[in-house]
C-alpha cells in the first residue's frame, strides 16, 4: 500500500453477506480486477486475486 496509498479506499477487502426475505443469501464484493484502476502491477493484482479466491472458497 505504500506504493499506492489510494488503495486504502478499497482495502481491507470487504465482503457483504446478507439474507433476503425469501431466505436466499447474497454475497457481494468488488473483484480484484476493479482495483487495477490504481495502476497496480501484476504481482499486486495476483496477491489480491489470491485473497478473492480465499473468499470464494470460504463461501462455497
N, C-alpha and C positions, 0 to 999 in steps of 0.2 A: 504494500500500500504506500510505501514511501515514494515509489516512482510515480504512482498515480493516486494522489490523495483524494481526488474527487470520487474515487471508487468507494470511499466510505459512505457515500449516499446510498449505495446498494448492498453494502456488507455490514453486519454479518448476513449471510444467506438466510433469507426469511421464507417460511412456508406457512401458508394459510390453510387450515383444515377446518371445515365446517360441515355440519349436518343439515340437510334440507328438511322441510316439513314432511316429505314423503319417506324420510329415513335414509336417503342416499347421502353418502359422504363425498364431499368435493375437496380436492387438494389443488392448490394453486401456488405457483412460484414463477419467477422470471427465469427462463432458460439461460444457461451460461453464455450463449451466443449474443444475447442482448447486451452483455457487458462489453462487447467489442467496441462500443461507441466511445470507450475511454482510451482507445488506442493501445490495448494490452497486446503483449507479444504472444506468440503461440504457446509458450511454456505456461504463461499465466492462465490462458484460456483452458489449457489442458488440466491444470490444477483445479479450476472451477468446475470443469466437466466431471472430474472425479467426485467432487462434492455433490454435484447434481445426481450422479449415479448412486451415490450412497443414500440420498434422499429417496430416489425412486425405488431402490432395493428395500428400504425401510417401510414403504407404504404398500408394497405388493405382496 
